[in-house]
Amino acid sequence: MMIEVLFVLIVTAMATSLLGVFLVLRGMAMVTDAISHTILLGIVLAFFITNDIRSPWLIVGASLIGLATVYIIELVSKTELVKQDAAIGFVFTALFAIAIILVSKYAGNVHLDLDVVLMGEVIFAPFNRIDILGFSIPNALWQLSIILLINIAFVTLFYKELKVTSFDPKFAYIAGFSVAFMHYALMTLVSVTAVAAFDAVGSILVINFFVAPALTAYLLVRRLEAMIVLTLGFAVLNSVAGYCISFYFDLSVAGTTAFVALGTFMVVFLFNSKGLISSRLQKMQQKKAFSRAMILMLLNEQSNQSLAQKDILTHFNLSTRQFKRHIDRLMRNGYIEKESGTYKLTENGEEFTRSIRLKYELPA
């Protein structure tokens, strides 16, 4: 049964993150956050009509409310009276508040309780099962697997359209692509996927499953194909790591997986080739290399005369520690040598300074 929990988690992460790639590229992460909350209203209204928490009409109701959320946000923001972020905040909180009121007032004794709605609990997924071809599998795994296949088919069939409308919607419109159709088709699938993921991760954490793997991949690659593959890889990695950590420390599976996704993102954000820490380290190395080059240029200007330590220290305003670090590095590289307490260029040092002058077109 525990391995089924892992499978549900992995399929959930893959189904959501695949669409998350295009949400990130379109700058629609917060719209997804709005949808993930407001679809609760569609679930509640459909539940009141069907009185069946497992009815497929819940997905239909959630999808319609998800599309209505997108439409209302665009309608409000197009008036130019408020900005899009303000429209998102107003619309989704209003619709979500209505859903919370209805759940707390009329659905407190059924599965639609606030804790499950907000937090989700994938560990309960194996208790609700369905028979498929003689095999008993979790209903959530069955539903999410179908949705994953639908999402894969959608991305495969409309890959070119999704790529063009995501990167350059104006060109896509001029070229004859149906920008509106692709937009609302994507939002429909986002709504359907979000409601299917409700039991597993809840309305709060689902935005992490949509966006975090895609954002992590976006920091590493720029080609769409590579970004999709890497996103799915991060989704699986986060799920497996979150599953193992949560069971070892007895934590929420979905919450731990979301936290692992945050950790994965932060590692990439800080240490990739253009990351925060990597950039700082690169700038420090460039500064050191510049200082060493300037020392060599100073020695080269002395017409093969050597300089004492105090001359170099005074000229560049270096500390003794900085001087020793630079000189040791230059001597290890064979650019300078020390004779009778003074320093002068070697043949390699003279050749290196000539290459610097040529590279930056400095006067000889």
C-alpha positions in Angstrom: 0.0 0.0 0.0 2.9 2.4 0.8 4.3 2.0 -2.7 0.9 3.0 -4.1 1.2 6.3 -2.2 4.5 6.9 -3.9 3.0 6.1 -7.3 0.1 8.5 -6.7 2.6 11.2 -5.6 4.8 10.8 -8.7 1.9 10.8 -11.1 0.5 13.9 -9.5 3.8 15.7 -9.7 4.3 14.7 -13.3 0.8 15.7 -14.4 0.9 19.1 -12.8 4.5 20.0 -13.6 4.1 19.2 -17.3 1.6 22.0 -17.6 3.6 24.1 -15.2 6.3 24.4 -17.9 4.0 26.6 -20.0 2.5 28.4 -17.0 6.0 29.5 -16.0 6.9 30.5 -19.6 3.7 32.6 -19.9 4.2 34.2 -16.5 1.0 32.8 -15.2 2.1 31.2 -11.9 -0.2 33.4 -9.8 -3.2 32.7 -12.1 -2.6 29.0 -11.3 -2.6 29.8 -7.6 -6.0 31.5 -8.1 -7.4 28.6 -10.1 -6.1 26.1 -7.5 -8.2 27.9 -4.9 -11.3 28.8 -6.8 -11.9 25.4 -8.2 -13.0 24.5 -4.7 -16.2 26.5 -5.4 -16.9 24.4 -8.4 -16.3 21.2 -6.4 -18.6 22.4 -3.7 -21.4 23.4 -6.0 -21.2 20.2 -8.0 -21.2 18.2 -4.7 -24.4 19.9 -3.6 -26.1 18.9 -6.9 -24.8 15.3 -7.1 -24.3 14.6 -3.3 -21.4 12.4 -4.4 -17.8 13.3 -3.7 -16.6 10.9 -6.4 -18.9 12.1 -9.1 -17.2 13.1 -12.4 -19.4 16.2 -12.4 -17.1 17.6 -9.7 -14.3 17.8 -12.2 -16.7 19.5 -14.7 -17.8 22.0 -12.1 -14.2 22.7 -11.0 -13.1 23.2 -14.7 -15.9 25.6 -15.4 -15.1 27.7 -12.3 -11.4 27.6 -13.2 -12.2 29.0 -16.6 -14.6 31.5 -15.1 -11.7 32.6 -12.8 -9.4 33.2 -15.7 -12.1 35.1 -17.7 -13.1 37.3 -14.7 -9.4 38.1 -14.0 -8.8 39.1 -17.6 -12.1 41.0 -17.7 -11.2 43.1 -14.7 -7.6 43.7 -15.7 -8.5 44.8 -19.2 -10.5 47.7 -17.8 -7.0 49.1 -16.8 -8.6 50.3 -13.6 -6.6 47.8 -11.6 -3.4 45.8 -12.5 -3.5 42.1 -13.1 -1.9 41.1 -9.8 -4.6 43.1 -7.9 -7.3 41.5 -10.1 -6.0 38.0 -9.3 -5.9 38.8 -5.6 -9.4 40.2 -5.6 -11.1 37.5 -7.7 -9.6 34.4 -6.2 -10.0 35.4 -2.6 -13.6 36.3 -3.2 -14.5 33.0 -4.9 -12.4 31.0 -2.5 -14.1 32.7 0.5 -17.5 31.7 -0.9 -16.3 28.1 -1.2 -14.9 28.1 2.4 -18.2 29.5 3.8 -20.2 26.8 1.9 -17.8 24.0 3.0 -17.8 25.0 6.7 -21.5 25.6 6.8 -23.0 22.7 4.8 -20.2 20.1 4.2 -18.5 19.8 7.6 -19.5 16.1 8.1 -18.3 14.8 4.7 -14.9 14.4 3.1 -15.0 18.1 2.0 -13.6 19.3 5.3 -11.3 22.3 5.5 -8.1 20.4 6.5 -8.3 18.1 3.5 -9.2 20.9 1.1 -6.3 23.1 2.2 -3.6 20.5 3.0 -4.5 17.3 1.2 -3.3 13.9 2.3 -1.9 11.5 -0.3 -1.5 8.8 2.3 -5.3 8.2 2.3 -5.4 7.7 -1.5 -5.0 3.9 -1.4 -8.2 3.5 0.8 -10.4 4.6 -2.1 -10.0 1.9 -4.7 -11.3 1.0 -8.1 -11.2 -2.3 -10.1 -9.6 -2.0 -13.5 -9.3 -5.2 -15.6 -9.4 -7.3 -12.5 -6.8 -5.2 -10.6 -7.6 -3.1 -7.6 -5.8 0.2 -7.7 -6.3 3.6 -5.9 -8.9 5.7 -7.7 -6.6 8.7 -7.4 -3.9 6.8 -9.3 -6.3 5.9 -12.0 -7.7 9.4 -12.5 -4.3 11.1 -12.4 -2.8 8.6 -14.8 -5.5 9.3 -17.3 -5.0 13.1 -16.8 -1.2 12.7 -17.2 -1.8 10.9 -20.5 -4.2 13.6 -21.6 -1.7 16.3 -20.7 1.1 14.4 -22.6 -1.2 14.1 -25.6 -2.1 17.8 -25.5 1.5 18.9 -25.3 2.5 16.5 -28.0 -0.3 17.4 -30.4 -0.1 21.2 -29.8 3.6 21.5 -29.1 4.3 24.0 -31.9 1.3 26.1 -30.9 2.1 26.1 -27.2 5.7 27.0 -28.0 4.9 30.0 -30.2 2.0 31.3 -28.1 4.2 31.0 -24.9 7.2 32.8 -26.2 5.7 35.3 -28.6 1.9 35.6 -28.5 1.8 38.7 -30.8 3.7 36.8 -33.5 1.5 33.8 -33.0 -1.6 35.9 -33.5 -0.2 37.5 -36.7 0.9 34.0 -37.9 -2.7 32.8 -37.6 -2.4 30.7 -34.5 -5.5 30.6 -32.2 -3.9 32.3 -29.1 -7.3 32.4 -27.3 -8.0 28.7 -27.9 -4.5 27.6 -26.7 -4.9 29.8 -23.6 -8.3 28.5 -22.5 -7.4 24.9 -23.5 -4.3 25.1 -21.2 -6.4 26.7 -18.4 -9.0 24.0 -18.7 -6.4 21.2 -18.3 -4.9 23.1 -15.4 -8.3 23.2 -13.7 -8.9 19.5 -14.4 -5.5 18.5 -13.2 -5.7 20.7 -10.1 -9.1 19.2 -9.0 -7.7 15.7 -9.6 -4.7 16.5 -7.4 -6.9 17.9 -4.6 -6.9 14.7 -2.5 -3.2 14.3 -2.8 -1.8 17.7 -2.1 -4.7 20.1 -1.4 -5.4 23.6 -2.8 -2.4 25.3 -1.1 0.4 23.0 -2.1 -0.8 22.2 -5.6 0.7 25.5 -6.9 4.1 24.2 -5.7 3.6 21.0 -7.7 2.7 23.0 -10.8 5.5 25.6 -10.7 8.5 24.5 -8.6 9.9 21.8 -10.9 9.4 24.0 -14.0 11.1 27.0 -12.3 14.0 24.8 -11.3 14.5 23.5 -14.8 14.1 27.1 -16.2 17.2 28.1 -14.3 19.3 25.4 -16.0 18.2 25.2 -19.6 16.7 27.5 -22.3 15.5 25.0 -24.9 11.8 24.0 -24.4 12.4 20.3 -25.1 15.1 20.1 -22.5 13.1 22.1 -20.0 10.2 19.7 -20.3 12.4 16.6 -19.7 14.2 18.2 -16.8 11.0 19.4 -15.3 9.6 15.9 -15.2 12.9 14.6 -13.8 12.7 17.1 -11.0 9.1 16.2 -10.3 10.0 12.5 -9.9 13.1 13.4 -7.8 11.2 15.7 -5.5 8.4 13.1 -5.1 10.7 10.2 -4.2 12.9 12.3 -1.8 9.8 13.8 -0.2 8.2 10.4 0.2 11.3 8.9 1.9 11.9 11.8 4.2 8.2 12.1 5.2 8.0 8.5 6.2 11.4 8.5 8.0 10.4 11.6 10.1 6.6 10.9 10.2 5.7 14.1 8.3 3.0 15.1 5.8 4.0 13.5 2.5 2.7 16.3 0.3 4.1 19.0 2.6 7.5 17.4 2.7 7.6 16.9 -1.1 6.8 20.6 -1.5 9.6 21.5 0.9 12.0 19.2 -1.0 11.0 21.0 -4.2 11.8 24.3 -2.5 15.2 22.9 -1.4 16.0 21.7 -5.0 15.1 25.1 -6.4 17.3 26.9 -3.9 20.3 24.7 -4.6 19.9 25.3 -8.3 19.2 29.0 -7.7 22.3 29.5 -5.6 24.8 27.2 -7.3 24.0 26.9 -11.0 26.4 28.7 -13.4 24.5 31.9 -13.1 23.2 31.4 -9.6 23.5 33.9 -6.7 26.5 32.3 -5.0 28.1 31.1 -8.2 27.9 34.7 -9.6 29.4 36.1 -6.4 32.3 33.6 -6.5 32.8 34.3 -10.2 33.0 38.0 -9.5 35.5 37.4 -6.7 37.7 35.3 -9.0 37.5 37.9 -11.7 38.6 40.6 -9.2 41.5 38.5 -8.1 42.5 37.7 -11.7 42.4 41.4 -12.5 44.6 42.3 -9.5 47.2 39.7 -10.6 47.1 41.0 -14.1 47.7 44.5 -12.9 50.7 43.4 -10.9 52.2 41.7 -14.0 51.5 44.9 -16.0 53.3 47.0 -13.4 56.3 44.7 -13.4 56.3 44.8 -17.2 56.4 48.6 -17.3 59.6 48.6 -15.2 61.8 47.7 -18.2 62.8 44.4 -16.8 63.7 46.0 -13.4 62.4 44.2 -10.4 60.2 45.6 -7.6 60.3 45.1 -3.9 57.3 44.0 -1.9 56.7 47.5 -0.5 56.6 49.0 -4.0 53.8 46.7 -5.0 51.9 47.1 -1.8 52.0 50.9 -2.0 51.0 51.0 -5.7 47.9 48.8 -5.3 47.1 49.5 -1.7 47.1 45.8 -0.9 47.3 44.2 2.5 50.2 41.9 3.3 47.8 38.9 3.2 46.4 39.9 -0.2 49.9 40.5 -1.6 51.1 37.1 -0.4 48.1 35.3 -2.0 48.5 37.1 -5.3 52.3 36.6 -5.5 52.2 32.9 -4.5 49.6 32.3 -7.3 51.7 34.2 -9.9 54.9 32.3 -8.8 53.1 28.9 -9.0 52.0 29.8 -12.6 55.6 30.7 -13.5 54.8 34.3 -14.3 57.2 35.9 -11.8 60.3 35.0 -9.8 62.0 36.3 -6.7 65.6 37.3 -6.5 67.3 39.0 -3.6 63.9 40.1 -2.0 62.6 41.6 -5.2 60.2 40.3 -7.9 60.5 40.4 -11.7 58.8 38.8 -14.7 59.8 35.5 -16.2 59.6 34.8 -19.9 56.2 33.3 -19.4 55.1 36.4 -17.5 56.2 38.6 -20.3 54.4 36.5 -22.9 51.2 36.6 -20.7 51.3 40.4 -20.4 51.7 40.7 -24.2 48.6 38.5 -24.6 46.7 40.8 -22.2 47.7 43.9 -24.2 46.6 42.3 -27.5 43.3 41.0 -26.0 42.2 44.4 -24.7 44.1 46.5 -27.3 46.3 48.2 -24.7 49.3 50.3 -25.8 52.6 48.4 -25.6 
